Amino acid sequence: MNPDNKNVELSSRHQNFSNTADEIDLLEVIAQLWNGKKTIIACVIVAMVLAGIYLFLAKEKWTSTAIVATPTSGMIANYNSSLGVLYTQTPADKPSLPDLQNQFFGRFAASMGALSSALHNLEEPQILKVDQVVKGSNDQLSIAYTAPTAKDAQAQLTKYIEQINDKIVDGYTADLRRTLGVKTNELSSAMDTQKQLAIDKKQQRINAIRQALTIAEASGVKTSQLNQAEYLSDDTLYLLGTSSLQSMIQNEATKPLIYDQSYYDTQSALLGVTHMKIDLSHLQSFRYISTADLPIRRDSPKKTLVILLAIIFGVVVGAVGLVAMSGHLPLTKKQLTAKASSRRPEILGLFY
């Protein structure tokens, strides 16, 4: 026989034997596990019992979520109308409707964020998350609250949202009342000033006529020296004569005060402010896109996942324990190679 062919045949037989040895070792392990299946099943049962105890004792977490957005124009209509009355004389200073909508919702978002931080810092922290629905946009917010039960999560989230809204509405109502008081005082002061100006003008007119009467008496002008007295100045009034000037003084004293248009504009604004009724009962700092939902799946513990992990853990622990007790741990590839090498003389003897 050719030596090369003989070596090839020996190498082939050695490889077949090694593969057979590997299969035999693996089969031994499988056989051990099968024989000890009761032990493995027992470990699985124990693990599932422990998992059941954990599921029973573990604190459940349920999360309710609501999505909110900027309020509609109708939700802040009363407030906008009230501002319209306050800014009657300076309409350019009044915030626009879109600005008011963003202002209300911005304050709502800031208040929810502050509440989230406050709840997180409690001795027993509560989870309230406020996130943007669309990243980079503050027009819509997702608000989520986690509680031990689904109903508690829904009810508490709704309560927190309503509390924040009520707080904001109360704040704007109080601010509007303060502004109303300031505006009333401002308009009243303006009217008093304009009235005093009218009184001063009337008194100045009377003084001018009296001065003209004195001059007329000193000049001996008893009757009017003019055909037309339409454009007489204070310095030429004496030309009307003493009779006319005396009549003018009497009439001027009983003549009503003369106001300019600004006085009546101020009076109109004051009447509007003093008769304004503040009704912000329907004011909303946000609008719901979706109200707080009732969660149907809890966040933790995950029942299916816990049971599956318990089964896997029970099988692994049972198998490792069974093999360890039998003293036959599965051999590594290196150990199998060493084992096959130790049998090589024995294998070679079969061919000589």
Secondary structure, 3 states (H helix, E strand, C coil): CCHHHHHHHHHHHHHHHHHHHHHHHHHHHHHHHHHCHHHHHHHHHHHHHHHHHHHHHCCCEEEEEEEEECCCHHHHHHHHHHHHHHCCCCHHHCCCHHHHHHHHHHHHHHHHHHHHHHHHCCCCCCEEEEEECCCCCCCEEEEEEEECCHHHHHHHHHHHHHHHHHHHHHHHHHHHHHHHHHHHHHHHHHHHHHHHHHHHHHHHHHHHHHHHHHHHHHHCCCCCCCCCCCCCCHHHHHHHCHHHHHHHHHHHHHCCCCCCHHHHHHHHHHHHHHCCCCCCCCCCCCEEEECCCCCCCCCECCHHHHHHHHHHHHHHHHHHHHHHHHCCCCCCHHHHHHHHHHCHHHHHHHHC
